[in-house]
Amino acid sequence: SHWSYHTLRRPRKTRRGDLGEDDHSWHGDEETYDELHGYPDMTLLTDASFNFAHDKVLEAITDVEPWEPGWDELQAVDLSRRRLESCVRLKEFLPVLEEVDLQGNQLSYLTGIPGSVRVLNVAQNRLTSMASFGHLLHLEELDISGNQIDSLSHLSCLKHLHTLKADANAITSLDGIDKIRSLVHVSLSGNHLKGVNLAATQWAGLETLDASHNQLISIRGLSLMHRLKSLNVDHNDLNMVDLSPAMPKLRVLRVSGNAHLQTLDVSPAKRLRTLYADYCDLERIANLDQLEHLDNLSMRQQAEAAIAWPADQLRDVRRLFLS
């Protein structure tokens, strides 16, 4: 290591109150508090912590990329599950990095990650909503699943982001990402969302949305997502999923596990290929006969309703699950 263990163990200077009245041997050399640097031992401990983090990063890089002369040109690296608590000085070792996998570490902040990074996986860490992304303005793909994040407001600066995965956090709203025009794929499964209004977003290019395993009682503005191909709202508390007037691009719709969902009209999504509606309260799905491209249909285990057998509407379905 770059710091001296013996220096850290140096004897503390005795304060005036600890000396006898006649002992003046230390009075002229008392340890004093400096507002900028704190006590001298604090500075040493900070340096020690910094250098320890530096050494851990260096060790992790060396394990996966032992050929140091190539580091200046390295564009992708996997540093997952290395017990890293910091990425300090990563940008000095790998200055042109574009893709980095840091999942399964112990990171609480992202200082040190190069600004050149476009693809970042920091799932399963210790990040909170205080973690800054202001130095990562080139991010295009980001995975922050499995952290301790309750707000996405700190992501509003990521104007090039097209893929966001933020599953298994404590997120309660779309604030912070609702104005990111570049978003194409958004996954917010396993959060604390109760209502989503897509009409308030600027996601004109959105193609996939996963809002499953939340607490949704409403989702509005679906038909404004003209390019949406896949929608997953499984395991929420929805009593209505309104696709009208038209969702011509929608291919996959998952609404299973919404125990209060009693009606579903699929006529606005005529090119639907996969429909899962298990564990709801549906008696029937309206206008199934208009889905000429439907390949997969599942309507298992409806809560109270007796399913009306839709045999006359299912000419071309390849896989059918009813019980």
Protein Blocks (a to p, Z undefined) as FASTA:
>chain_A
ZZdfklmmpccdddfklpcfklcklmmmcccddfklopfklmmmmmmmmmmmmmmmmmmm
mmmmmclmlmmmocbdcfehklpabfghklmmmmmbfbdcfehiabfbfghiafkbmbdc
fehiabdfkbccklmmmbfbdcfehiabfbfklmmmmmmbcbdcfehiabfbfghjlmmm
kbmbdcfehiabfbdcfklpccfkbmbdcfehiabfbdehklmmmmbmbdcfehiabfbd
cfbfbdfkbmbdcfehiakbmbdcfklmmmbfbdcdehiabfbdehklmmmkbfbdcdeh
ifklccddfklmmmmlmbdcdZZ
